[in-house]
Amino acid sequence: MSYEAVSPRLSGRDFCRRVLLLHHVSFRQRAASGELVWPPDSVVNITSRAVTFDFFYGLVPQEGQGSGFIIDKEGHVLTNYHVIADARQVEVTLHNRKKYRATVVGTDRSHDLAVIQIKGSEFTPMVLGDSRNLQVGQKVYAIGNPFGLAGTMTRGIISSIRPVQEPDGMQIDEAIQTDAAINPGNSGGPLLNWHGEVIGINPMIASNVGQSAGIGFAIPVNTAKAVLNDLVTLGRVRRPALGVRTIPITPELADQMGLAADNGLLIVQVVPGGAADRAGLRGGTEHAYLGNIPIMVGGDLIVAIDSQAVQDQQALSQVMNSHRAGDTVRMTIYRGKKKMDVNVSLGEAREQV
């Protein structure tokens, strides 16, 4: 791999600042006033060290690199779960090349998020923005450490908002697709809006060659904000659970079963003692077959939660991701032909790794 010097007089960090100034002339003034954080100072390089077993060589040390960013003055750093997964040792390098031994505080494999912590003082946290109402075509900036090149910034636009599946099978709801260059080593780094606020966390790219091909994805920052308190205080996420087993209903199935709505989730089974059971929701009572699969029909049909339509398990998952265990939601159901609202206090689902 060959590199060309963009400017021999500018370091990588200074170049990032110069580019940001070109797009927002008041950036330095707002940073000096304390209104806006200077992003490159808060983005860190993360080195994880693990040990794997090789049939011929036995235990073999393995090292990986990624990115992250400081989220508070106590030294908590947000990154991707896969950056520190199975690591025996985690090291954080700041923009001034100072190194810290980090401890893993909390992990959320389902959202590919993790919080680690370094001990020290005078940390400058990033500003967490809002990932609602993002627009296709909006300018964004990705900062990280691709191929170990610390403090690298790339720019692009939001190409789309779509659900995507990570290599390990985990689903990212409403992932931010961008053409800003994201390469190996960028994982865990922030995706910024033009105000310098974090709107996403960069976990992956779509490429046949293992490097940027103009299609990168970021986890919406609101997904991270919803679980940060749990990760920092509990070390895990209190994942909400309804305690039901459901099947999605299509207009064809609704017509065959004589249901009152064309779409929704039919409750096949209610977990005894679960949230739905405590709220009085009902599962199926009659045996039937869906193709060759035996099911129970006659249960309640879920059509909405907090006025948000629920037509399949993915929609249900999106709603659940915006809540924590203990929250109360208003569920709209059909019981036979009768439409009704039921308040459900969500239970906790233990994460299965």
Secondary structure, DSSP 8 states (H G I E B T S, - for coil): -----S-TTS-HHHHHHHHHHHH-TTHHHHHHTTSS--GGGTEEEEEEEEEEEETTTEEEEEEEEEEEEE-STT-EEEE-HHHHTT-SEEEEE-TT--EEEEEEEEEEGGGTEEEEE---S------B---TT--TT-EEEEEE-GGG-TTEEEEEEEEEEEEEE-TTS-EEEEEEEE-S---TT-TTEEEE-TTS-EEEEEEEE--SSSS--S-EEEEEHHHHHHHHHHHHHTSS---EE--EEEEEE-HHHHHHHT-SSSSEEEEEEE-TTSHHHHHT-----EEEEETTEEEEESS-EEEEETTEE--SHHHHHHHHHT--TT-EEEEEEEETTEEEEEEEE-EE-----
